[in-house]
Each structure stands twice: as C-alpha cells, then as structure tokens.
C-alpha cells in the first residue's frame, strides 16, 4: 500500500497539489493529511480527480514521528519535522517507510511524501 501524505497552505491550488504529488513520485493508493485539512475544497477536489480516498490523520498521531526532513516551523507547530512525511507514515500503517523525502510544489504552497507498507 502506498499513501501520499500532504501538507499545504489554505491558499494552495489544485495545480500545486498535483505538482507536489508528481514530484514525490505519485502512484499512491490513498491520500492523507491532517483531519482539519482533509475537507479543504482544493484537496477534496484533487482526491476526486485522482480517484483516491482521503485518510484524515489526527494531529495527536503525528507528534514525535521522526522524519528525514526537518522544518523548525513545522516542528514547533505540529511536533514533527515534516507534516507530509508524518501523515504519510501514520496513514500507511505500522512498518511503513518513506520512498524519499517530502517534495515541495513549485509555488511552495504544498508538500507531498510517499510512504509504503508491504504486507506479506
């Protein structure tokens, strides 16, 4: 299972979400973000466009998640170094790993990271 985790600003566009997703590698089975962002119109429209379900992750679930990318601003606000990486890992489930670091959209309003978990 592959999950694309997202962090984004309220002003982000469909194009920025698509750009961050493509830069992160795409190919996800689901999209994830924080509960409070999951119903954002552009994010919901992006998920519908991609035909993917949204996993809404509780803010408490990402606190303390170790991420390869570290933003002091994100760490202070959310308790983890990267929102996109942390929600991807949580949503993908136990044993998930990132396929790479989070990637920013060209305009800087969205980030995406892909986590995958193999079941066997």
N, CA and C of each residue as an Amber inpcrd file, in Angstrom:
protein
   360
   0.8480000  -1.1840000   0.0000000   0.0000000   0.0000000   0.0000000
   0.8840000   1.2350000   0.0000000   0.5430000   2.1810000  -0.8650000
   1.2770000   3.4480000  -0.9550000   0.3290000   4.5910000  -0.5930000
   0.7840000   5.4410000   0.3090000  -0.0130000   6.5900000   0.7310000
   0.7890000   7.8620000   0.4740000   0.1360000   8.8350000  -0.1470000
   0.7490000  10.1470000  -0.3440000   0.2730000  11.0560000   0.7720000
   1.2070000  11.5170000   1.5900000   0.8950000  12.4520000   2.6570000
   1.0840000  13.8730000   2.1700000   0.2030000  14.7620000   2.6120000
   0.2570000  16.1540000   2.1610000   0.2400000  17.1340000   3.3250000
   0.9900000  18.1850000   3.1430000   0.8850000  19.3800000   3.9500000
   0.6340000  20.5030000   2.9510000  -0.2140000  21.4410000   3.2890000
  -0.4800000  22.5260000   2.3420000  -1.0610000  23.7270000   3.0670000
  -0.8750000  24.8600000   2.4460000  -1.4320000  26.1130000   2.9650000
  -2.8690000  26.2570000   2.4930000  -3.6140000  27.0970000   3.1860000
  -5.0260000  27.2870000   2.8300000  -5.2010000  27.8750000   1.4360000
  -4.1810000  28.5370000   0.9120000  -4.2650000  29.1650000  -0.4070000
  -3.7750000  28.2580000  -1.5310000  -3.4660000  27.0120000  -1.2250000
  -2.9250000  26.1320000  -2.2600000  -3.9460000  25.8750000  -3.3570000
  -3.4400000  25.5330000  -4.5130000  -4.2980000  25.2750000  -5.6710000
  -4.2290000  23.7990000  -6.0600000  -5.1440000  23.4000000  -6.9030000
  -5.1340000  22.0500000  -7.4470000  -3.8050000  21.8020000  -8.1680000
  -3.3300000  22.8010000  -8.9020000  -2.0660000  22.6590000  -9.6370000
  -0.8980000  22.4260000  -8.6860000  -0.8800000  23.1000000  -7.5510000
   0.2120000  22.9340000  -6.5810000   0.1650000  21.5440000  -5.9540000
  -1.0160000  21.0530000  -5.6250000  -1.1560000  19.7060000  -5.0660000
  -0.7000000  18.6640000  -6.0830000  -1.1200000  18.8320000  -7.3210000
  -0.7320000  17.9150000  -8.3920000   0.7850000  17.9390000  -8.5930000
   1.3700000  19.1210000  -8.5590000   2.8120000  19.2810000  -8.7430000
   3.5870000  18.5840000  -7.6180000   3.2070000  18.8270000  -6.3700000
   3.8940000  18.1940000  -5.2380000   3.7740000  16.6740000  -5.3180000
   2.5930000  16.1870000  -5.6530000   2.3430000  14.7410000  -5.7790000
   3.2370000  14.1320000  -6.8580000   3.2990000  14.7760000  -7.9960000
   4.1400000  14.2750000  -9.0970000   5.6190000  14.2870000  -8.7000000
   6.0600000  15.3470000  -8.0630000   7.4630000  15.4360000  -7.6390000
   7.8220000  14.3640000  -6.6120000   6.8300000  13.9800000  -5.7890000
   7.0630000  12.9510000  -4.7660000   7.0650000  11.5440000  -5.3670000
   6.5420000  11.4010000  -6.5620000   6.5550000  10.1040000  -7.2270000
   5.2050000   9.5490000  -7.6130000   4.1280000  10.1190000  -7.0540000
   2.7760000   9.6740000  -7.4100000   2.5510000   8.2000000  -7.1370000
   1.5750000   7.6410000  -7.8100000   1.2860000   6.2180000  -7.7170000
   0.7240000   5.7400000  -6.3940000   0.0470000   6.6090000  -5.6720000
  -0.4830000   6.2380000  -4.3550000  -1.8330000   5.5350000  -4.4700000
  -2.1500000   4.7880000  -3.4080000  -3.4490000   4.1330000  -3.2860000
  -4.4260000   4.9750000  -2.4720000  -3.8870000   5.9710000  -1.7520000
  -4.7040000   6.8650000  -0.9200000  -3.9180000   8.1410000  -0.6750000
  -4.6500000   9.1890000  -0.3130000  -4.0430000  10.4740000   0.0500000
  -4.3100000  10.7120000   1.5230000  -3.3800000  11.3600000   2.2030000
  -3.5520000  11.6290000   3.6260000  -3.1270000  13.0570000   3.9620000
  -3.7970000  13.6020000   4.9600000  -3.4320000  14.8900000   5.5340000
  -4.0690000  14.9550000   6.9150000  -3.8460000  16.0490000   7.6080000
  -4.4410000  16.2060000   8.9340000  -5.9600000  16.3080000   8.8530000
  -6.6240000  15.8820000   9.9140000  -8.0950000  15.9290000   9.9800000
  -8.6430000  17.3000000   9.6010000  -8.0700000  18.3470000  10.1220000
  -8.5740000  19.6840000   9.8760000  -8.3980000  20.1670000   8.4480000
  -7.5530000  19.4900000   7.6660000  -7.2970000  19.8820000   6.2850000
  -7.9700000  18.9570000   5.2770000  -8.4170000  17.7990000   5.7290000
  -8.9240000  16.7750000   4.8150000 -10.1250000  17.2290000   3.9820000
 -10.9370000  18.1180000   4.5100000 -12.1180000  18.5820000   3.7860000
 -11.8830000  19.8830000   3.0230000 -10.6380000  20.3500000   2.9830000
 -10.3410000  21.5780000   2.2310000 -10.7810000  21.3790000   0.7800000
 -11.4880000  22.3460000   0.2120000 -12.0570000  22.1680000  -1.1280000
 -11.0540000  21.7350000  -2.2030000  -9.8930000  22.3540000  -2.2600000
  -8.9230000  22.0000000  -3.2970000  -8.3850000  20.5900000  -3.0900000
  -8.1660000  20.2040000  -1.8230000  -7.6580000  18.8640000  -1.5380000
  -8.7060000  17.8110000  -1.8810000  -9.9450000  18.0550000  -1.4860000
 -11.0320000  17.1200000  -1.8000000 -11.2100000  16.9910000  -3.3110000
 -11.1150000  18.1000000  -4.0200000 -11.2470000  18.0700000  -5.4800000
 -10.0790000  17.3070000  -6.1130000  -8.8750000  17.4910000  -5.5550000
  -7.7110000  16.7720000  -6.0580000  -7.8920000  15.2630000  -5.8580000
  -8.3490000  14.8590000  -4.6810000  -8.5780000  13.4420000  -4.3910000
  -9.6170000  12.8610000  -5.3550000 -10.6930000  13.6030000  -5.5940000
 -11.7310000  13.1490000  -6.5190000 -11.1720000  13.0130000  -7.9320000
 -10.3690000  13.9730000  -8.3290000  -9.7600000  13.9540000  -9.6600000
  -8.8710000  12.7330000  -9.8330000  -8.1340000  12.3860000  -8.7810000
  -7.2350000  11.2280000  -8.8200000  -7.9730000   9.9120000  -8.5620000
  -9.2270000   9.9940000  -8.0920000  -9.9930000   8.7970000  -7.7750000
  -9.4550000   8.0550000  -6.5640000  -8.9280000   8.8240000  -5.5930000
  -8.3050000   8.2260000  -4.4120000  -9.0270000   8.6290000  -3.1350000
  -9.0940000   7.7100000  -2.1750000  -9.6990000   8.0550000  -0.8830000
  -8.7670000   8.9420000  -0.0680000  -9.3630000   9.6810000   0.8560000
  -8.6060000  10.5380000   1.7640000  -8.5790000   9.8920000   3.1360000
  -7.3920000   9.8170000   3.7160000  -7.2240000   9.3660000   5.0870000
  -6.9480000  10.6110000   5.9250000  -7.8310000  10.8890000   6.8760000
  -7.6730000  12.0420000   7.7620000  -6.9350000  11.5770000   9.0170000
  -5.7720000  12.1530000   9.2600000  -4.9160000  11.7440000  10.3770000
  -5.0740000  12.7390000  11.5310000  -5.2610000  12.2130000  12.7290000
  -5.3730000  13.0620000  13.9200000  -4.0430000  13.7480000  14.2030000
  -4.1270000  14.9930000  14.5920000  -2.9230000  15.7690000  14.9020000
  -2.0710000  15.0710000  15.9650000  -2.7230000  14.4820000  16.9570000
  -2.0030000  13.8020000  18.0420000  -1.1900000  12.6160000  17.5360000
  -1.6140000  12.0170000  16.4420000  -0.9460000  10.8250000  15.9090000
   0.4150000  11.1190000  15.2950000   0.6640000  12.3680000  14.9090000
   1.9480000  12.6800000  14.2550000   2.9850000  13.2490000  15.2150000
   2.5900000  13.5750000  16.4260000   3.5320000  14.1550000  17.3920000
   4.6440000  13.1550000  17.6730000   5.8640000  13.6010000  17.4880000
   7.0260000  12.7690000  17.7710000   7.4380000  11.8350000  16.6550000
   6.7350000  11.8370000  15.5210000   7.1240000  10.9800000  14.4000000
   8.4320000  11.5100000  13.8240000   9.4360000  10.6440000  13.7340000
  10.7350000  11.0270000  13.1630000  10.6200000  11.0910000  11.6430000
  11.1110000  12.1760000  11.0720000  11.0660000  12.3630000   9.6250000
  12.4430000  12.7880000   9.1340000  12.8070000  12.4060000   7.9070000
  14.1110000  12.8130000   7.3810000  14.2070000  14.3120000   7.1000000
  13.0700000  14.9410000   6.8370000  13.0490000  16.3790000   6.6030000
  12.6560000  17.0610000   7.9020000  13.3060000  18.1730000   8.1970000
  13.0150000  18.8560000   9.4600000  12.8610000  20.3600000   9.2290000
  11.6680000  20.8300000   9.4610000  11.3700000  22.2580000   9.4260000
  11.1010000  22.6950000  10.8570000  11.8460000  23.6600000  11.3310000
  11.6400000  24.1410000  12.7070000  10.2320000  24.6980000  12.8930000
   9.7180000  25.3680000  11.8800000   8.3640000  25.9260000  11.9450000
   7.3320000  24.8100000  12.0980000   7.4720000  23.7600000  11.3090000
   6.5500000  22.6220000  11.3800000   6.7250000  21.8840000  12.7040000
   7.9630000  21.7240000  13.1310000   8.2270000  21.0480000  14.4010000
   7.5600000  21.7820000  15.5580000   7.6840000  23.1000000  15.5920000
   7.0570000  23.8940000  16.6530000   5.5300000  23.8130000  16.6070000
   4.9820000  23.7790000  15.4170000   3.5220000  23.8050000  15.2670000
   2.8660000  22.4260000  15.4010000   3.5410000  21.3820000  14.8860000
   2.9050000  20.0670000  14.8190000   3.6180000  18.9630000  15.5980000
   4.8160000  19.2340000  16.1010000   5.5260000  18.2240000  16.8760000
   6.2250000  17.1700000  16.0440000   6.4420000  17.4540000  14.7720000
   7.1770000  16.5730000  13.8570000   7.8950000  17.4450000  12.8420000
   8.9230000  16.9060000  12.2240000   9.7240000  17.7070000  11.2990000
   9.0860000  17.9820000   9.9580000   8.2040000  17.1010000   9.5160000
   7.5470000  17.2560000   8.2150000   6.1230000  16.7270000   8.3000000
   5.1810000  17.5790000   8.0590000   3.7730000  17.1830000   8.0870000
   3.4770000  16.1360000   7.0210000   3.9270000  16.3640000   5.7960000
   3.6540000  15.4260000   4.7030000   4.2280000  14.0440000   5.0010000
   5.4700000  14.0040000   5.4680000   6.1040000  12.7190000   5.7590000
   5.4080000  12.0120000   6.9210000   5.0970000  12.7510000   7.9620000
   4.4810000  12.1470000   9.1520000   3.0900000  11.5840000   8.8560000
   2.2420000  12.3340000   8.1550000   0.8970000  11.8130000   7.8680000
   0.9570000  10.6270000   6.9120000   1.9110000  10.6380000   5.9900000
   2.0640000   9.5020000   5.0810000   2.4190000   8.2450000   5.8680000
   3.3670000   8.3660000   6.7920000   3.7910000   7.2180000   7.5920000
   2.6600000   6.6860000   8.4730000   1.9590000   7.5950000   9.1360000
   0.8580000   7.1690000  10.0090000  -0.2510000   6.5040000   9.1960000
  -0.6310000   7.1150000   8.0860000  -1.7280000   6.5850000   7.2760000
  -1.3800000   5.2430000   6.6270000  -0.1230000   5.0510000   6.2790000
   0.2850000   3.7870000   5.6510000   0.3140000   2.6430000   6.6610000
   0.4780000   2.9620000   7.9340000   0.3970000   1.9410000   8.9760000
   1.7300000   1.4400000   9.4800000   1.6820000   0.5410000  10.4520000
   2.8960000   0.0140000  11.0790000   3.8500000  -0.6080000  10.0600000
   5.1190000  -0.2960000  10.2080000   6.1290000  -0.8380000   9.3180000
   6.3040000  -0.0690000   8.0240000   5.5590000   1.0300000   7.8520000
   5.6730000   1.8190000   6.6230000   7.0200000   2.5230000   6.5780000
   7.4620000   2.7870000   5.3670000   8.6940000   3.5520000   5.1690000
   8.4770000   4.5590000   4.0490000   9.2190000   5.6470000   4.1210000
   9.1260000   6.6680000   3.0780000   9.9260000   6.2290000   1.8590000
   9.4220000   6.5500000   0.6840000  10.1530000   6.2440000  -0.5490000
  11.1860000   7.3200000  -0.8490000  11.0860000   8.4370000  -0.1620000
  12.0030000   9.5620000  -0.3280000  11.5330000  10.7050000   0.5400000
  12.2940000  11.7840000   0.5830000  11.8740000  12.9350000   1.3850000
  10.6800000  13.6400000   0.7550000  10.0330000  14.4810000   1.5300000
   8.8980000  15.2430000   1.0140000   9.3800000  16.2000000  -0.0750000
   8.4930000  16.4550000  -0.9910000   8.7940000  17.3530000  -2.1000000
   7.8310000  18.5300000  -2.0620000   8.3410000  19.7120000  -2.4120000
   7.5240000  20.9270000  -2.4470000   7.0180000  21.1850000  -3.8520000
   5.8240000  21.7630000  -3.9170000   5.3240000  22.2510000  -5.2040000
   6.1760000  23.4370000  -5.6200000   6.1710000  23.7380000  -6.8940000
   6.9800000  24.8390000  -7.3980000   6.6530000  26.1520000  -6.7000000
   5.3770000  26.3720000  -6.3950000   4.9940000  27.6270000  -5.7530000
   5.1720000  27.6040000  -4.2290000   5.5550000  26.4560000  -3.6640000
   5.8420000  26.3550000  -2.2390000   4.6280000  26.2680000  -1.3280000
   3.4280000  26.0910000  -1.8830000   2.2290000  26.0520000  -1.0340000
   1.8010000  24.6400000  -0.6500000   2.4380000  23.6250000  -1.2100000
   2.0750000  22.2390000  -0.9030000   3.3240000  21.3710000  -0.8320000
   3.2780000  20.3790000   0.0350000   4.3360000  19.3710000   0.1010000
   3.6810000  17.9970000   0.0570000   4.3980000  17.0370000  -0.4690000
   3.8980000  15.6660000  -0.5310000   5.0440000  14.6910000  -0.2970000
   4.7130000  13.5760000   0.3280000   5.6620000  12.4900000   0.5510000
   4.9270000  11.1760000   0.3860000   5.6030000  10.1750000  -0.1070000
   5.0030000   8.8610000  -0.3040000   5.5760000   7.8880000   0.7150000
   4.6830000   7.1800000   1.3910000   5.0770000   6.1050000   2.3030000
   4.4720000   4.8210000   1.7700000   5.2080000   3.7320000   1.9490000
   4.6590000   2.4560000   1.5190000   4.8670000   1.3960000   2.5910000
   3.9270000   0.4920000   2.5750000   3.9850000  -0.6280000   3.5190000
   3.6810000  -1.8740000   2.7120000   4.5380000  -2.8390000   2.8350000
   4.2930000  -4.1020000   2.1540000   3.6590000  -5.0540000   3.1430000
   2.7080000  -5.7860000   2.6840000   2.0670000  -6.7900000   3.5380000
   2.4490000  -8.1430000   2.9890000   2.6160000  -9.0680000   3.8500000
   3.0430000 -10.3270000   3.3120000   2.7170000 -11.4200000   4.1910000
